[in-house]
Amino acid sequence: MATTAAAVPTKSRGDFEEKEKEKDVRTSNIVAARAVADAIRTSLGPKGMDKMIVSPNGEVLISNDGATILQSLELKHPAAKMLAELAKAQDIEAGDGTTSVCVIAGALLSAVAQLMAKGIHASIISESFNLALNKSLEVLTNMSIPVSLSDRASLIKSATTSLNSKVVSQYTNLASIAVDAVLSVINPATAVNVNLKDIKVIKKLGGTIDDTELVHGLVFDQNVSHTAGGPTRIQNAKIGLIQFCLSAPKTYMDNNIVVSDYTKMDKVIKEEPKLILEMCRKIQKSGCNVLLVQKSILRDAVNELSLHYLAKLKILVVKDIERDDIEFICNTIGCQPVANIDSFTADKLGKADLVEEVSTSDGKIVKITGIPNPGKTVTVLCRGSNKLVLDEAQRSLHDALCVIRSLVKKKFLIAGGGAPEIEVSQQVTNFSKSLAGVQSYCVRAFAEALEIIPYTLAENSGLSPINIVTELRNRHAQGETNAGINVRKGAITNILQENVVQPLLVSVSALTLATETVMTLLKIDDICTSR
């Protein structure tokens, strides 16, 4: 009697190929993102190396700031671009830790690759990492120290730590300038954020970074526009800002005028100077003795004849003011921009004690100081011996400003030197023991990945990373929460006593953004090209 075998379900070739495709796509994403993380890992920490980036037109950029480096690179792979966006997001949120966030993301992706090789599903890894992240943030918050914005010394320590890894780290004045600039534009008692647009950084070649100064007023990197005999220094200045041309009006279409009588020709020629002189006298009549002129995209907003008349009337002129600077100027000196000569009245003018042209080693600048109601805005005049140093000084100052802004947003400090990462790693590892099954394994992998920060700090400092990380684990296991790597001494010390501190927001943001990016990459199982 014939028997029929029961139908055994088998996987089709299509299902197998689909699984292989998902695996290949995830592997490709992980390899590309890790390659980017590994490229900038050597820039982490005070002893990290710098990158020299040469653009196609020959411009050279030297920096060890993660966001700056990644923004300058030409990245092809979508996952690599995601890591560049990650550094940019960290820069926007905290302003510091842009290298750390990429290094953490790279370590987490390495852990993901190992977990997936053991056959653990991407969804389980993603859920476990989210669980580990929440525990990590709890640990970071518990080990943080509250800070008051009135404690200037603590703020300077945080800014100094952010500058330690920069090319310009030997110049200690940048940290105090950054702190004073932020405190000048906020009310420390009530502030919850800082608008960095209220702090304008002007670069001027010449001198050293030690010559960088904080100006409670305005600085223009161009000289005074005048003819012979015009003023270059005005006390008790009344400042006007115009957005129209001090010249004879011109039509928007081509016209020809035929003059048959030479006497009428003289009248036409004399009319233009009369018109310009009348405009200049209206400006003087309002009480204005300093005139700022917005740059015109059509033609010179102030011609030589206008400058001659204004010089005779003892009015100091600064022309070619950028359109983007108009709002900052108005907020600083309290003036209003004027678009028509008929609207130029005394109530539109701003005031300052002194406007003067100052000579520097690389030309001249114009300073406006003694603002009646200081506190809304400040200007930082950044100096440097060459363009590369000057650009890096500006970027470093921006990072220091962002660090102080982070403390305004979240008023807590945390130790640096790899101490928080080791502490989080140990506590999350202990937390994983309370979980069961595969989830416990994944959370433990997350914890181990965080050791990449102290490992890299030690490696970049010329120390033995294995010995340093092992000793760090032991010290933290004995309850030394703030034990970290002192790269100056080449040993493990209480990093808090060494004044190596950073805002809590920097660590929280770096860990959160890195984990979210890794979880996003885990969810991707295919790459498609849009039409």
C-alpha positions in Angstrom: 0.0 0.0 0.0 1.5 3.3 -1.0 2.2 5.9 1.7 2.5 9.6 1.1 5.1 11.6 2.9 4.0 14.6 4.9 4.9 17.9 3.2 7.9 19.4 4.9 8.1 23.2 4.6 11.4 24.3 3.1 12.9 27.7 2.7 12.9 28.8 -0.9 16.0 30.2 -2.6 14.3 33.6 -2.7 14.0 33.7 1.1 17.6 32.7 1.5 18.8 35.4 -0.9 16.7 38.0 0.9 18.3 37.2 4.2 21.7 37.3 2.7 20.9 40.7 1.1 19.8 42.2 4.5 23.0 40.9 6.0 25.2 42.4 3.3 23.5 45.8 3.5 23.9 46.0 7.3 27.5 44.8 7.1 28.2 47.4 4.4 26.7 50.2 6.5 28.6 49.1 9.6 31.9 48.9 7.7 31.4 52.4 6.1 30.5 54.1 9.4 33.3 52.4 11.3 35.8 53.5 8.7 34.8 57.1 9.3 35.0 56.7 13.1 38.4 55.0 12.9 39.7 57.9 10.7 39.1 60.5 13.4 39.7 58.3 16.4 43.3 59.5 16.5 42.2 63.1 17.1 40.5 62.3 20.5 41.9 63.9 23.6 44.5 66.5 24.5 47.3 64.4 22.9 45.2 63.6 19.8 46.6 64.2 16.3 45.5 67.0 13.9 44.3 66.4 10.3 45.5 68.5 7.4 42.7 68.8 4.8 43.5 70.2 1.4 40.6 71.4 -0.8 40.5 71.0 -4.6 41.4 74.7 -5.0 44.5 74.3 -2.7 43.2 75.8 0.5 44.6 74.1 3.6 42.6 73.4 6.8 44.3 72.1 10.0 42.0 70.9 12.8 41.2 68.1 15.2 37.6 69.0 15.7 35.5 66.0 14.6 32.6 68.0 13.0 35.0 70.3 11.1 37.0 67.4 9.7 33.9 65.4 8.7 32.2 68.4 7.1 35.3 68.9 4.9 35.5 65.3 3.7 33.9 64.0 0.5 31.9 61.0 1.7 30.2 58.7 -0.8 28.5 56.0 1.3 25.2 56.9 2.9 26.1 55.4 6.3 29.4 57.4 6.3 27.4 60.5 5.6 25.1 59.6 8.6 28.2 59.7 10.9 29.1 63.1 9.5 25.6 64.3 10.3 25.9 62.8 13.7 29.0 64.9 14.4 27.1 68.0 13.1 24.1 67.2 15.4 26.4 67.0 18.4 28.1 70.3 17.4 24.7 72.0 17.3 23.4 70.5 20.5 26.5 70.7 22.7 29.3 72.3 20.7 31.9 69.9 22.1 32.4 66.1 22.0 32.1 65.8 18.2 35.0 63.4 18.0 33.8 61.4 21.0 30.3 60.9 19.6 31.7 59.4 16.4 34.2 57.2 18.4 31.4 55.9 20.6 29.2 55.2 17.5 32.0 53.3 15.9 32.5 51.1 19.0 28.8 50.4 19.3 28.7 49.3 15.6 31.7 47.0 16.3 29.6 45.5 19.1 26.6 45.2 16.8 28.7 43.3 14.2 29.8 40.8 16.8 26.3 40.3 18.1 24.9 39.8 14.6 27.6 37.3 13.8 26.3 35.2 16.7 22.8 35.2 15.1 21.1 37.8 17.4 18.3 39.7 15.5 18.7 43.4 14.9 15.4 44.2 16.7 16.6 42.6 19.9 19.9 44.4 19.7 18.1 47.7 19.2 15.8 47.2 22.2 18.6 46.2 24.4 20.7 49.2 23.4 17.8 51.5 24.2 17.5 49.9 27.7 21.3 50.3 28.2 21.1 53.9 27.1 18.4 54.8 29.7 20.5 53.2 32.5 23.6 55.0 31.2 21.9 58.4 31.4 20.7 57.7 34.9 24.3 56.9 36.0 25.7 60.1 34.3 23.1 62.2 36.1 23.8 60.6 39.5 27.5 61.3 39.2 27.2 64.9 38.0 27.8 68.0 40.2 25.5 71.1 40.1 27.2 74.3 39.1 26.2 77.9 39.5 26.6 80.4 36.7 27.9 82.9 39.3 30.9 80.5 39.8 33.2 81.9 37.1 36.1 79.7 38.1 34.1 76.5 37.4 33.0 77.9 34.0 36.5 78.7 33.1 37.6 75.1 34.0 35.0 73.7 31.7 36.0 76.0 28.8 39.7 75.1 29.4 39.0 71.4 29.2 37.3 71.8 25.8 40.3 73.8 24.5 42.9 71.3 25.8 42.7 69.2 22.7 43.0 72.2 20.3 46.0 73.5 18.4 45.7 76.7 20.4 45.4 75.0 23.8 48.5 76.9 25.2 46.6 80.2 25.0 44.6 80.3 28.3 42.9 83.7 27.6 40.4 82.1 25.2 38.6 80.3 28.0 38.1 83.4 30.1 37.1 85.4 27.1 34.4 82.8 26.2 33.1 82.8 29.8 33.0 86.6 30.0 31.3 86.9 26.6 28.5 84.5 27.5 28.0 86.1 31.0 27.8 89.5 29.3 24.8 88.7 27.1 22.7 86.7 29.6 21.1 87.2 33.1 22.9 84.4 35.1 20.0 84.2 37.5 17.3 83.5 35.0 19.0 82.3 31.7 18.1 78.9 30.3 19.9 79.3 26.9 22.3 81.5 25.1 21.9 83.0 21.6 25.4 82.8 20.2 24.4 85.3 17.5 24.7 88.0 20.2 28.4 87.2 20.4 30.1 88.3 17.2 33.7 87.1 16.4 35.8 89.3 14.1 39.0 87.9 12.7 42.0 90.2 12.1 45.3 88.9 10.9 48.4 90.0 12.9 49.6 89.7 16.5 49.1 86.5 18.5 46.1 84.8 20.0 47.2 86.5 23.3 46.1 89.7 21.7 42.5 88.5 21.3 40.2 90.8 23.3 36.5 91.1 24.3 35.0 94.4 23.2 31.7 95.6 24.8 30.6 97.3 21.6 31.3 96.9 17.9 34.4 96.2 15.8 34.6 96.6 12.0 37.6 95.0 10.3 37.7 97.8 7.7 39.1 101.3 8.0 37.3 104.6 8.0 36.1 105.8 4.6 37.0 109.4 4.1 38.9 111.9 2.1 41.7 114.1 3.4 40.8 116.0 6.5 38.0 113.7 7.5 37.6 112.6 11.2 38.9 109.3 12.4 37.9 109.7 16.1 34.5 110.9 17.4 33.6 111.3 21.1 29.9 111.3 22.1 29.0 109.6 18.9 25.5 109.7 17.4 25.5 106.9 14.9 23.2 106.5 11.9 22.8 103.4 9.6 21.6 103.9 6.1 20.5 101.4 3.5 20.3 103.8 0.5 22.9 105.4 -1.8 24.4 108.8 -1.2 24.5 109.7 -4.8 22.3 111.2 -7.5 19.3 109.0 -8.3 19.5 106.9 -11.4 16.7 105.5 -13.5 16.1 101.8 -14.0 16.1 102.2 -17.8 18.5 103.7 -20.3 17.6 107.3 -21.2 19.3 109.9 -23.4 19.1 113.6 -22.6 19.8 116.0 -25.5 21.1 119.4 -24.4 21.3 122.1 -27.1 22.5 125.0 -25.0 25.8 125.0 -23.0 24.2 127.1 -20.2 21.7 124.4 -19.6 24.5 121.8 -19.7 26.2 123.7 -16.8 23.0 123.6 -14.9 22.7 119.8 -15.3 26.3 119.3 -14.2 25.8 121.5 -11.1 22.6 119.8 -10.1 24.1 116.5 -8.9 26.6 118.0 -6.4 23.8 120.2 -5.0 21.6 117.1 -4.5 24.3 115.2 -2.8 25.3 118.1 -0.6 21.6 118.5 0.4 21.5 114.9 1.5 24.7 115.2 3.5 23.3 118.3 5.3 20.1 116.5 6.2 22.2 113.8 7.8 24.2 116.5 9.7 21.0 118.3 10.8 19.7 115.1 12.5 22.8 115.3 14.8 24.6 112.3 13.2 28.4 112.4 13.4 29.1 108.8 12.6 27.5 107.2 9.5 27.4 103.5 8.7 26.6 102.6 5.2 25.3 99.2 4.1 27.1 97.6 1.2 25.3 98.1 -2.1 25.1 95.1 -4.6 24.4 97.5 -7.5 27.1 100.2 -7.2 29.1 102.1 -4.6 26.7 103.3 -2.0 28.9 106.3 -1.3 30.9 108.0 -4.0 34.0 110.2 -3.7 31.9 113.4 -3.8 29.7 112.2 -0.9 32.8 111.3 1.1 34.2 114.8 0.5 31.1 116.5 1.7 30.8 114.3 4.8 34.4 114.9 5.7 33.9 118.7 5.4 30.8 118.3 7.7 33.0 116.3 10.2 31.0 113.1 9.9 33.0 109.8 10.2 31.9 107.2 7.6 32.3 103.4 7.7 31.0 101.8 4.5 30.5 98.3 3.1 28.6 97.1 6.1 27.3 93.6 5.4 23.6 93.0 5.3 23.9 90.0 7.7 25.4 92.4 10.3 22.6 94.9 10.4 20.5 93.2 13.1 23.5 92.8 15.4 24.5 96.5 14.9 21.0 97.7 15.7 20.8 95.5 18.8 24.2 96.7 20.0 24.0 100.5 19.6 20.2 101.0 19.5 20.0 102.5 16.1 17.4 101.9 13.4 18.3 101.3 9.7 17.1 104.1 7.4 16.0 103.3 3.8 15.3 106.9 2.7 16.9 110.2 3.3 13.6 111.8 4.2 13.3 109.3 7.1 16.7 110.1 8.5 15.8 111.7 11.9 17.4 112.0 15.3 15.2 109.2 16.9 16.8 106.7 14.5 20.3 107.3 15.8 22.3 105.1 18.1 24.8 106.4 20.7 28.3 105.5 21.9 31.0 107.2 24.0 33.7 106.7 21.4 34.2 105.7 17.8 37.8 105.5 16.6 40.0 104.1 13.9 42.7 101.9 15.5 45.9 100.8 13.7 46.9 97.1 13.8 49.9 95.3 12.3 47.7 94.2 9.3 45.8 97.4 8.5 43.2 99.3 10.5 40.0 98.6 12.3 37.1 100.7 13.7 36.0 100.3 17.3 32.8 101.6 18.8 32.9 101.5 22.6 31.0 102.9 25.6 27.5 101.7 24.7 24.9 103.4 27.0 23.0 100.1 27.7 25.6 97.3 27.5 24.6 93.7 28.0 22.7 92.7 24.8 25.7 91.9 22.6 29.5 91.7 22.7 32.2 91.4 20.0 35.4 89.3 20.3 38.3 90.6 18.2 40.3 87.4 17.4 43.9 87.8 16.5 46.4 85.3 15.0 49.8 85.3 13.3 48.6 83.5 10.2 45.4 82.5 8.5 45.5 78.8 9.6 46.0 79.7 13.3 43.4 82.4 13.1 40.8 80.1 11.7 41.5 77.4 14.3 41.4 80.0 17.0 37.9 81.1 15.8 36.7 77.4 15.8 38.2 76.8 19.2 36.5 79.9 20.6 33.2 78.8 19.2 33.6 75.4 20.9 34.4 77.1 24.2 31.3 79.3 23.8 29.2 76.3 23.2 30.5 74.5 26.3 29.4 77.5 28.4 26.1 77.5 26.6 25.7 73.8 27.6 26.2 74.7 31.2 23.5 77.4 30.9 21.1 74.9 29.4 21.9 72.1 31.9 23.7 73.4 35.0 25.7 70.3 35.9 29.3 69.4 35.5 30.9 65.9 35.1 34.4 64.6 35.3 36.4 64.1 32.1 39.4 61.9 31.3 37.3 58.8 30.5 36.0 58.6 34.1 32.3 58.8 33.2 32.6 56.2 30.5 34.3 53.7 32.8 31.8 54.3 35.6 28.8 53.9 33.2 30.4 50.8 31.7 30.7 49.1 35.1 27.3 50.1 36.4 25.6 49.0 33.1 27.5 45.7 33.3 26.1 45.1 36.8 22.7 46.1 35.5 22.9 43.5 32.7 23.2 40.7 35.4 19.6 41.5 36.5 18.4 40.8 32.9 17.8 37.4 31.4 18.8 35.7 28.1 20.0 37.5 25.0 19.0 40.9 26.3 21.6 40.6 29.1 24.3 39.7 26.6 23.5 42.7 24.4 23.4 45.2 27.3 26.8 43.9 28.4 28.2 44.4 24.9 26.9 48.0 25.0 28.7 48.6 28.3 32.0 47.1 27.1 31.8 49.3 23.9 32.0 52.5 26.1 35.5 51.6 27.2 36.7 52.8 23.8 36.9 56.4 25.1 39.5 55.7 27.9 41.2 53.1 25.7 41.6 55.7 22.9 42.7 58.5 25.3 45.5 56.2 26.6 46.5 55.1 23.1 46.7 58.7 21.8 48.8 59.7 24.8 51.4 57.0 24.2 50.3 55.0 27.3 49.5 51.3 27.4 45.8 51.2 26.8 45.2 47.7 28.2 47.1 48.4 31.5 45.4 51.8 31.9 41.8 50.5 31.2 42.4 47.6 33.6 43.6 49.9 36.3 40.7 52.2 35.7 38.3 49.3 36.1 39.9 48.4 39.5 39.8 51.9 40.8 36.2 52.4 39.9 35.3 49.0 41.3 36.8 50.3 44.6 34.4 53.3 44.5 36.7 55.9 43.0 34.0 57.4 40.8 36.1 60.3 39.5 39.3 58.3 38.7 40.3 59.2 35.1 43.3 59.4 32.8 45.6 62.4 33.4 47.3 62.6 30.0 49.7 65.3 31.3 51.1 63.1 34.1 50.6 59.8 32.2 48.8 58.3 35.1 45.4 57.7 36.7 44.3 60.4 39.2 41.2 61.9 40.6 40.4 63.9 37.5 37.9 66.2 39.3 40.7 67.5 41.5 42.8 68.1 38.4 40.0 70.5 37.1 39.3 68.3 34.0 35.6 68.8 33.8 32.9 69.1 31.1 29.2 69.9 31.0 26.9 67.0 31.7 25.0 67.9 28.5 28.1 67.0 26.4 28.2 63.5 27.7 24.5 62.9 27.7 24.1 64.3 24.2 27.1 62.2 22.8 25.8 59.0 24.2 22.2 59.6 23.2 23.0 60.7 19.6 25.5 57.9 19.1 23.1 55.2 20.3 20.2 56.6 18.2 22.3 56.6 15.1 23.4 53.0 15.6 19.8 52.0 16.2 18.8 53.7 13.0 21.5 51.9 11.0 20.3 48.6 12.6 16.8 49.2 11.2 18.1 49.5 7.6 17.8 46.3 5.6 18.1 47.7 2.0 19.6 50.6 0.1 17.6 51.9 -2.8 18.3 54.7 -5.4 15.5 57.2 -5.9 14.5 58.4 -9.4 
